[in-house]
Amino acid sequence: MKKFLIILVMAGFIGLFTSWISDTAQKNLDTAHAIYKMFESGDFSKIGDYIAADAVDHSGMKGDVKGVDSIK
């Protein structure tokens, strides 16, 4: 009975915690998962959905890489 009560309380906390996640936070998590899957699969065709057209990657080998097409 004690184990059941502990499981029930934990499930309640998990349910309460997940309901606290805002829409913005959920959108950010979904975007992070999509980008992870993009790198995992090697399919960068939808990179423009997640990176701005005028984005700058400051970690380029020869300096800044500007624009989403260059970042691809």
N, CA, C and O atoms as CSV, one atom per row, in Angstrom:
chain,resi,resn,atom,element,x,y,z
A,1,MET,N,N,0.825,-1.189,0.000
A,1,MET,CA,C,0.000,0.000,0.000
A,1,MET,C,C,0.871,1.255,0.000
A,1,MET,O,O,0.565,2.239,-0.674
A,2,LYS,N,N,1.967,1.203,0.772
A,2,LYS,CA,C,2.859,2.342,0.865
A,2,LYS,C,C,3.511,2.638,-0.492
A,2,LYS,O,O,3.637,3.796,-0.889
A,3,LYS,N,N,3.920,1.579,-1.193
A,3,LYS,CA,C,4.537,1.747,-2.510
A,3,LYS,C,C,3.540,2.356,-3.482
A,3,LYS,O,O,3.897,3.230,-4.272
A,4,PHE,N,N,2.316,1.910,-3.432
A,4,PHE,CA,C,1.286,2.445,-4.320
A,4,PHE,C,C,1.068,3.922,-4.059
A,4,PHE,O,O,0.925,4.705,-4.999
A,5,LEU,N,N,1.041,4.312,-2.796
A,5,LEU,CA,C,0.859,5.714,-2.428
A,5,LEU,C,C,2.030,6.560,-2.922
A,5,LEU,O,O,1.828,7.669,-3.417
A,6,ILE,N,N,3.239,6.049,-2.791
A,6,ILE,CA,C,4.427,6.773,-3.265
A,6,ILE,C,C,4.371,6.944,-4.783
A,6,ILE,O,O,4.660,8.027,-5.293
A,7,ILE,N,N,4.009,5.904,-5.495
A,7,ILE,CA,C,3.893,5.970,-6.956
A,7,ILE,C,C,2.816,6.969,-7.349
A,7,ILE,O,O,3.001,7.747,-8.285
A,8,LEU,N,N,1.704,6.954,-6.648
A,8,LEU,CA,C,0.612,7.877,-6.939
A,8,LEU,C,C,1.042,9.332,-6.704
A,8,LEU,O,O,0.727,10.209,-7.508
A,9,VAL,N,N,1.750,9.582,-5.622
A,9,VAL,CA,C,2.232,10.939,-5.325
A,9,VAL,C,C,3.248,11.371,-6.379
A,9,VAL,O,O,3.203,12.512,-6.839
A,10,MET,N,N,4.154,10.491,-6.765
A,10,MET,CA,C,5.156,10.820,-7.794
A,10,MET,C,C,4.476,11.129,-9.122
A,10,MET,O,O,4.856,12.080,-9.806
A,11,ALA,N,N,3.483,10.341,-9.489
A,11,ALA,CA,C,2.749,10.594,-10.730
A,11,ALA,C,C,2.052,11.944,-10.669
A,11,ALA,O,O,1.989,12.656,-11.672
A,12,GLY,N,N,1.534,12.297,-9.517
A,12,GLY,CA,C,0.899,13.604,-9.347
A,12,GLY,C,C,1.889,14.738,-9.521
A,12,GLY,O,O,1.582,15.739,-10.168
A,13,PHE,N,N,3.089,14.590,-8.941
A,13,PHE,CA,C,4.122,15.614,-9.105
A,13,PHE,C,C,4.554,15.737,-10.556
A,13,PHE,O,O,4.743,16.846,-11.055
A,14,ILE,N,N,4.711,14.622,-11.229
A,14,ILE,CA,C,5.097,14.651,-12.641
A,14,ILE,C,C,4.011,15.333,-13.468
A,14,ILE,O,O,4.315,16.154,-14.333
A,15,GLY,N,N,2.773,15.005,-13.215
A,15,GLY,CA,C,1.669,15.644,-13.921
A,15,GLY,C,C,1.605,17.131,-13.654
A,15,GLY,O,O,1.347,17.917,-14.565
A,16,LEU,N,N,1.835,17.520,-12.420
A,16,LEU,CA,C,1.834,18.929,-12.053
A,16,LEU,C,C,2.996,19.662,-12.717
A,16,LEU,O,O,2.825,20.773,-13.219
A,17,PHE,N,N,4.171,19.045,-12.722
A,17,PHE,CA,C,5.353,19.663,-13.335
A,17,PHE,C,C,5.159,19.853,-14.835
A,17,PHE,O,O,5.484,20.912,-15.372
A,18,THR,N,N,4.636,18.846,-15.509
A,18,THR,CA,C,4.466,18.966,-16.959
A,18,THR,C,C,3.406,19.994,-17.320
A,18,THR,O,O,3.452,20.576,-18.403
A,19,SER,N,N,2.458,20.222,-16.434
A,19,SER,CA,C,1.458,21.248,-16.717
A,19,SER,C,C,2.025,22.649,-16.516
A,19,SER,O,O,1.437,23.621,-16.988
A,20,TRP,N,N,3.156,22.770,-15.822
A,20,TRP,CA,C,3.789,24.069,-15.613
A,20,TRP,C,C,4.599,24.520,-16.816
A,20,TRP,O,O,4.914,25.704,-16.937
A,21,ILE,N,N,4.937,23.612,-17.694
A,21,ILE,CA,C,5.743,23.981,-18.856
A,21,ILE,C,C,4.918,24.911,-19.736
A,21,ILE,O,O,3.815,24.570,-20.162
A,22,SER,N,N,5.466,26.075,-19.996
A,22,SER,CA,C,4.744,27.054,-20.804
A,22,SER,C,C,4.749,26.649,-22.269
A,22,SER,O,O,5.506,25.773,-22.687
A,23,ASP,N,N,3.899,27.296,-23.031
A,23,ASP,CA,C,3.845,27.025,-24.462
A,23,ASP,C,C,5.170,27.366,-25.131
A,23,ASP,O,O,5.614,26.651,-26.030
A,24,THR,N,N,5.801,28.450,-24.700
A,24,THR,CA,C,7.088,28.847,-25.274
A,24,THR,C,C,8.160,27.811,-24.964
A,24,THR,O,O,8.961,27.458,-25.829
A,25,ALA,N,N,8.170,27.329,-23.737
A,25,ALA,CA,C,9.155,26.317,-23.358
A,25,ALA,C,C,8.934,25.041,-24.159
A,25,ALA,O,O,9.894,24.410,-24.602
A,26,GLN,N,N,7.679,24.660,-24.346
A,26,GLN,CA,C,7.388,23.459,-25.119
A,26,GLN,C,C,7.804,23.638,-26.576
A,26,GLN,O,O,8.335,22.713,-27.193
A,27,LYS,N,N,7.563,24.826,-27.123
A,27,LYS,CA,C,7.971,25.109,-28.501
A,27,LYS,C,C,9.493,25.025,-28.630
A,27,LYS,O,O,10.010,24.489,-29.611
A,28,ASN,N,N,10.206,25.558,-27.634
A,28,ASN,CA,C,11.664,25.490,-27.647
A,28,ASN,C,C,12.164,24.053,-27.566
A,28,ASN,O,O,13.120,23.688,-28.250
A,29,LEU,N,N,11.528,23.243,-26.742
A,29,LEU,CA,C,11.901,21.827,-26.647
A,29,LEU,C,C,11.647,21.103,-27.969
A,29,LEU,O,O,12.477,20.311,-28.415
A,30,ASP,N,N,10.514,21.373,-28.585
A,30,ASP,CA,C,10.197,20.753,-29.873
A,30,ASP,C,C,11.209,21.155,-30.934
A,30,ASP,O,O,11.624,20.328,-31.746
A,31,THR,N,N,11.607,22.422,-30.930
A,31,THR,CA,C,12.604,22.901,-31.885
A,31,THR,C,C,13.950,22.238,-31.642
A,31,THR,O,O,14.621,21.832,-32.591
A,32,ALA,N,N,14.349,22.124,-30.391
A,32,ALA,CA,C,15.623,21.474,-30.064
A,32,ALA,C,C,15.620,20.017,-30.521
A,32,ALA,O,O,16.620,19.532,-31.050
A,33,HIS,N,N,14.504,19.319,-30.320
A,33,HIS,CA,C,14.417,17.921,-30.761
A,33,HIS,C,C,14.470,17.825,-32.279
A,33,HIS,O,O,15.108,16.922,-32.820
A,34,ALA,N,N,13.806,18.746,-32.973
A,34,ALA,CA,C,13.812,18.732,-34.440
A,34,ALA,C,C,15.216,18.981,-34.980
A,34,ALA,O,O,15.638,18.338,-35.941
A,35,ILE,N,N,15.941,19.913,-34.362
A,35,ILE,CA,C,17.307,20.198,-34.803
A,35,ILE,C,C,18.208,18.994,-34.527
A,35,ILE,O,O,19.055,18.653,-35.353
A,36,TYR,N,N,18.035,18.361,-33.391
A,36,TYR,CA,C,18.811,17.165,-33.073
A,36,TYR,C,C,18.571,16.082,-34.121
A,36,TYR,O,O,19.514,15.459,-34.609
A,37,LYS,N,N,17.302,15.863,-34.461
A,37,LYS,CA,C,16.968,14.857,-35.471
A,37,LYS,C,C,17.542,15.224,-36.832
A,37,LYS,O,O,17.938,14.348,-37.602
A,38,MET,N,N,17.587,16.538,-37.131
A,38,MET,CA,C,18.133,17.005,-38.395
A,38,MET,C,C,19.617,16.636,-38.479
A,38,MET,O,O,20.075,16.145,-39.512
A,39,PHE,N,N,20.364,16.867,-37.406
A,39,PHE,CA,C,21.778,16.511,-37.402
A,39,PHE,C,C,21.966,14.998,-37.410
A,39,PHE,O,O,22.873,14.481,-38.063
A,40,GLU,N,N,21.116,14.303,-36.690
A,40,GLU,CA,C,21.214,12.855,-36.611
A,40,GLU,C,C,20.980,12.196,-37.972
A,40,GLU,O,O,21.670,11.244,-38.338
A,41,SER,N,N,20.005,12.712,-38.711
A,41,SER,CA,C,19.674,12.121,-40.006
A,41,SER,C,C,20.538,12.670,-41.140
A,41,SER,O,O,20.669,12.032,-42.184
A,42,GLY,N,N,21.124,13.844,-40.940
A,42,GLY,CA,C,21.930,14.464,-41.990
A,42,GLY,C,C,21.099,15.178,-43.034
A,42,GLY,O,O,21.631,15.597,-44.062
A,43,ASP,N,N,19.801,15.326,-42.792
A,43,ASP,CA,C,18.900,16.008,-43.726
A,43,ASP,C,C,18.706,17.449,-43.262
A,43,ASP,O,O,17.946,17.715,-42.331
A,44,PHE,N,N,19.405,18.378,-43.924
A,44,PHE,CA,C,19.366,19.781,-43.532
A,44,PHE,C,C,18.429,20.608,-44.414
A,44,PHE,O,O,18.554,21.831,-44.478
A,45,SER,N,N,17.509,19.955,-45.081
A,45,SER,CA,C,16.619,20.663,-46.002
A,45,SER,C,C,15.685,21.640,-45.286
A,45,SER,O,O,15.237,22.610,-45.899
A,46,LYS,N,N,15.382,21.415,-44.019
A,46,LYS,CA,C,14.463,22.289,-43.279
A,46,LYS,C,C,15.187,23.202,-42.302
A,46,LYS,O,O,14.569,23.719,-41.371
A,47,ILE,N,N,16.475,23.407,-42.495
A,47,ILE,CA,C,17.245,24.236,-41.568
A,47,ILE,C,C,16.739,25.671,-41.532
A,47,ILE,O,O,16.855,26.344,-40.507
A,48,GLY,N,N,16.180,26.146,-42.642
A,48,GLY,CA,C,15.636,27.500,-42.705
A,48,GLY,C,C,14.433,27.698,-41.806
A,48,GLY,O,O,14.075,28.833,-41.493
A,49,ASP,N,N,13.801,26.604,-41.382
A,49,ASP,CA,C,12.676,26.703,-40.439
A,49,ASP,C,C,13.147,27.047,-39.031
A,49,ASP,O,O,12.363,27.528,-38.213
A,50,TYR,N,N,14.421,26.803,-38.744
A,50,TYR,CA,C,14.926,26.955,-37.387
A,50,TYR,C,C,16.007,28.024,-37.251
A,50,TYR,O,O,16.286,28.489,-36.146
A,51,ILE,N,N,16.614,28.413,-38.370
A,51,ILE,CA,C,17.683,29.405,-38.344
A,51,ILE,C,C,17.278,30.569,-39.233
A,51,ILE,O,O,16.792,30.363,-40.346
A,52,ALA,N,N,17.474,31.789,-38.751
A,52,ALA,CA,C,17.102,32.981,-39.507
A,52,ALA,C,C,17.944,33.095,-40.775
A,52,ALA,O,O,19.085,32.635,-40.818
A,53,ALA,N,N,17.367,33.712,-41.803
A,53,ALA,CA,C,18.040,33.849,-43.098
A,53,ALA,C,C,19.334,34.653,-42.974
A,53,ALA,O,O,20.265,34.437,-43.751
A,54,ASP,N,N,19.409,35.571,-42.019
A,54,ASP,CA,C,20.602,36.402,-41.855
A,54,ASP,C,C,21.444,35.977,-40.641
A,54,ASP,O,O,22.159,36.797,-40.065
A,55,ALA,N,N,21.358,34.719,-40.264
A,55,ALA,CA,C,22.098,34.209,-39.108
A,55,ALA,C,C,23.602,34.251,-39.366
A,55,ALA,O,O,24.054,34.203,-40.510
A,56,VAL,N,N,24.369,34.342,-38.273
A,56,VAL,CA,C,25.824,34.354,-38.362
A,56,VAL,C,C,26.371,33.266,-37.437
A,56,VAL,O,O,26.063,33.233,-36.245
A,57,ASP,N,N,27.187,32.379,-38.007
A,57,ASP,CA,C,27.863,31.348,-37.223
A,57,ASP,C,C,29.279,31.850,-36.960
A,57,ASP,O,O,30.081,31.975,-37.885
A,58,HIS,N,N,29.580,32.133,-35.707
A,58,HIS,CA,C,30.876,32.706,-35.359
A,58,HIS,C,C,31.963,31.654,-35.171
A,58,HIS,O,O,33.095,31.994,-34.830
A,59,SER,N,N,31.640,30.396,-35.387
A,59,SER,CA,C,32.626,29.335,-35.172
A,59,SER,C,C,33.151,28.757,-36.482
A,59,SER,O,O,33.632,27.624,-36.508
A,60,GLY,N,N,33.064,29.521,-37.566
A,60,GLY,CA,C,33.578,29.050,-38.851
A,60,GLY,C,C,35.092,28.923,-38.824
A,60,GLY,O,O,35.764,29.625,-38.069
A,61,MET,N,N,35.626,28.036,-39.639
A,61,MET,CA,C,37.075,27.790,-39.654
A,61,MET,C,C,37.851,29.012,-40.140
A,61,MET,O,O,38.984,29.239,-39.714
A,62,LYS,N,N,37.244,29.800,-41.034
A,62,LYS,CA,C,37.921,30.977,-41.576
A,62,LYS,C,C,37.188,32.258,-41.206
A,62,LYS,O,O,37.168,33.206,-41.992
A,63,GLY,N,N,36.592,32.301,-40.037
A,63,GLY,CA,C,35.860,33.470,-39.585
A,63,GLY,C,C,34.364,33.218,-39.593
A,63,GLY,O,O,33.905,32.076,-39.607
A,64,ASP,N,N,33.619,34.306,-39.584
A,64,ASP,CA,C,32.162,34.225,-39.513
A,64,ASP,C,C,31.574,33.638,-40.802
A,64,ASP,O,O,32.025,33.937,-41.908
A,65,VAL,N,N,30.561,32.801,-40.624
A,65,VAL,CA,C,29.791,32.244,-41.739
A,65,VAL,C,C,28.434,32.936,-41.686
A,65,VAL,O,O,27.717,32.824,-40.691
A,66,LYS,N,N,28.076,33.654,-42.757
A,66,LYS,CA,C,26.868,34.469,-42.747
A,66,LYS,C,C,25.815,33.887,-43.687
A,66,LYS,O,O,26.114,33.477,-44.809
A,67,GLY,N,N,24.583,33.862,-43.202
A,67,GLY,CA,C,23.457,33.408,-44.007
A,67,GLY,C,C,23.174,31.929,-43.837
A,67,GLY,O,O,24.089,31.124,-43.663
A,68,VAL,N,N,21.906,31.580,-43.889
A,68,VAL,CA,C,21.502,30.198,-43.673
A,68,VAL,C,C,22.032,29.274,-44.766
A,68,VAL,O,O,22.348,28.118,-44.489
A,69,ASP,N,N,22.136,29.757,-45.990
A,69,ASP,CA,C,22.657,28.907,-47.074
A,69,ASP,C,C,24.127,28.573,-46.848
A,69,ASP,O,O,24.557,27.457,-47.142
A,70,SER,N,N,24.894,29.512,-46.335
A,70,SER,CA,C,26.301,29.262,-46.037
A,70,SER,C,C,26.463,28.338,-44.838
A,70,SER,O,O,27.399,27.541,-44.784
A,71,ILE,N,N,25.556,28.444,-43.885
A,71,ILE,CA,C,25.620,27.602,-42.692
A,71,ILE,C,C,25.315,26.154,-43.063
A,71,ILE,O,O,25.869,25.231,-42.467
A,72,LYS,N,N,24.437,25.953,-44.040
A,72,LYS,CA,C,24.119,24.588,-44.489
A,72,LYS,C,C,25.391,23.879,-44.866
A,72,LYS,O,O,25.354,22.717,-45.271
